[in-house]
């Protein structure tokens, strides 16, 4: 994962992302990647999965 932190309290999932970071262009080159789970990942100690991409226009 890039720039993504999870925490779970009870049934509440909190996602923390630093919006000031950049990880270069997307594969299409049209956007700048800010954060990504890089595919679907399991939420710690849960059955649920999450897939997340945060980007901004170039």
Secondary structure, DSSP 8 states (H G I E B T S, - for coil): -BS-EEEEETTEEEEE--TT----B-TTSSEEEEEEEEEEEE-TTSS-EEEEEEEEE-
